[in-house]
Amino acid sequence: MTDDDAPEPRPCPHCGVPVTAVVQIVPTHHNAYPCGCGVREDLLE
């Protein structure tokens, strides 16, 4: 995959910032990166 093939980041459903990762802090809590908003674990799937 090249940079041209990379998918566009999805916007955070809470604040609109482009989400590049979803971080799992504990099993029941997931945060969007880089904004830190709480999101579903499957946001980027």
BELTA-V672680 format. One record per residue. N is the residue number from 0. RES is the residue in one letter. SS is DSSP state (H for helix, E for strand, L for the rest). PHI is phi in radians with two decimals (none if undefined). D_CENTER is the distance of its C-alpha to the mean C-alpha in Angstrom with 1 decimal. Layout:
N/RES/SS/PHI/D_CENTER, N/RES/SS/PHI/D_CENTER
This chain:
0/M/L/none/19.6, 1/T/L/-1.77/20.2, 2/D/H/-1.06/18.1, 3/D/H/-1.20/19.6, 4/D/H/-1.56/18.1, 5/A/L/-1.14/14.5, 6/P/L/-1.18/12.3, 7/E/L/-1.20/11.3, 8/P/L/-1.09/7.7, 9/R/E/-1.40/6.9, 10/P/E/-1.32/7.8, 11/C/L/-1.10/6.8, 12/P/L/-1.18/9.5, 13/H/L/-1.74/11.2, 14/C/L/-2.14/11.7, 15/G/L/1.53/10.7, 16/V/L/-1.18/9.3, 17/P/E/-1.06/7.5, 18/V/E/-1.66/3.8, 19/T/L/-1.80/5.0, 20/A/E/-2.80/4.0, 21/V/E/-2.07/4.2, 22/V/E/-1.82/7.8, 23/Q/E/-1.72/10.7, 24/I/E/-1.46/13.4, 25/V/E/-2.35/15.9, 26/P/L/-0.91/16.1, 27/T/L/-1.83/15.6, 28/H/E/-2.22/12.9, 29/H/E/-2.27/9.1, 30/N/E/-2.18/7.3, 31/A/E/-1.30/4.3, 32/Y/E/-2.02/5.6, 33/P/L/-1.77/7.9, 34/C/L/-1.32/8.8, 35/G/L/1.57/9.1, 36/C/L/-1.15/9.1, 37/G/E/-1.25/9.6, 38/V/L/-2.44/7.7, 39/R/L/-1.24/8.9, 40/E/L/-1.14/8.5, 41/D/L/-1.68/8.7, 42/L/L/-0.95/6.1, 43/L/L/-1.65/5.8, 44/E/L/-1.38/9.5
